[in-house]
C-alpha cells in the first residue's frame, strides 16, 4: 500500500473549488448590495417579504405569483432574483468540480471512482433540475 | 502573541461592516417602507429589525460554532426556527446554505493538506446526497408542526450524541474490508501538531455506508448539515483518524447539502433577506472565532453549545406542539 497524500485529482478539485467559491461569494455580496440598496427594483418589495416569511414556501410561490424551479431566470431584471445567480453558483460549484475530476480519474484509470463521480453528477443534476418536487403543505 | 494584531484587525473590520449594515437597516426602518411593514404575523417588530437581529445572532453563532467545534447549520436551524418568525421552509433552506458555504470555504484547504480525503468522501457523498434529496422532499411534504417536533427530538438526540460519544484520535484498524480495498479508501497525512506522518485505513465500510442513508435523510429533512453524525460514523465505526474524519465530514457537507439545497431553492424556499445576512453573519463569526479559539477553553464552550442545543431542541418541540 503506497502512502497517498493529496492526489493530483484531489489537488485539482481543491483548486477549482477554491476559485469558484470565491467567485460565488464575490457575486453574492455584489448582488445583495444591489438588492438592498434599491438600485434595481425587486419583484417582491423589501417591505413585503415579511408578509411571506411567516408562511410556507408553497404559499409564497402561490401568492407572490412565482413559478418554482428555474423560472427566475426570466426575471433577472429584478434584484431579488439577481441574488439567485450567486446562490446558483455556490450550489453548482460541486457539480462543476465533479465534472472536472472525472477526467483526472480517467487519466489515472480509476474507473470505480469515475463511475461514482458520474453517478454523483446525475444525482446533483436531478436535484438541480427542478423536476423533483412535492405538492407542498 | 502573533495572533493579537490579526484578532484586532479582524474585529475592527467586522465592527465596521456591522455598523454599516446597522446604519442601512436604521435608514430603511426610518422610511415609510420600514414603518409600514411589521416583521410578520404575530410580531411587533418591523421587518428590518428581524433582519438585523438575524445578522447579529448568526454572527454570534459563527463564533460559537467555531469554538464549540460544530457546524453552523446544526445550531442555526433550531435557534432561528424556534425564536424567529420565519417559516421552517425558509429556515431549513438558509441552514443548508449556511452549512454549504462553510464547507465550500473550508474544503479547498482541507483537501490540499490531505486531511479531507476524496476517496473516502466520494462514495459516502453519493449515498448521503441521494438520501438528502429524499429527506428534503419529505421535509417539504410533511406538515410544519410534524417536522418541528421531529427536529426537536433530533436536536435532543444530537445533544445525547455530543455528551456520550467518545472520540478516538487514531482508531485501530487491523484489516481493511473488501469494499474499502476495492474503493481504495486509505491514505496518509502529516499531523502538524506531532510532525508525524499518519497512515490510515478503514473497516466496516458497508455498515458505515448504510448509516449515511439515515444521515442524508435527516440532513435534507431538517437542513441541519450533518457533521454531528458524520464524524462518529467515520471515526468510531469506520476507523478513520479523528482529524481525517472531521475534515472529510466538513468537505462532505459541500456535496450532501448541495443536493438538498437545490430542492429547497427550486421550491421557492430561498429568501435572500434571510439567506444572505445569515450566511455573511456566520462566515464573519467563524472568521473572528478562529483567533479567539486559541485563547479559550474548548470544554467550556462545548458545554455552552450543548446547553444552547438543549434549549433550542426543547423550544422546537414545544413550538411543534403549538405551545
Interface residues (C-beta under 8 A of the other chain):
Chain A: X1 X3 X4 X5 X6 X7 X9 X10 X11 X13 X14 X15 X17 X18 X21 X24 X25 X28 X29 X32 X35 X36 X45 X46 X47 X48 X49 X50 X51 X52 X53 X54 X55 X56 X57 X58 X60 X61 X66 X68 X69 X70 X80 X83 X84 X87 X88 X90 X91 X93 X94 X95 X101 X110 X112 X113 X116 X117 X119 X120 X123 X124 X126 X127 X128 X129 X130 X132 X133 X134 X135 X136 X137
Chain B: X24 X28 X33 X34 X36 X37 X38 X39 X40 X41 X42 X43 X47 X50 X85 X86 X87 X89 X90 X93 X97 X100 X101 X104 X105 X107 X108 X109 X111 X112 X113 X114 X117 X118 X119 X122 X123 X125 X126 X129 X130 X133 X137 X140 X141 X142 X143 X144 X182 X183 X184 X186 X187 X188 X189 X190 X197 X199 X201 X254 X255 X258 X259 X260 X261 X262 X263 X264 X265 X266 X267 X268 X269 X270 X271 X272 X273 X274 X275 X276 X279 X280
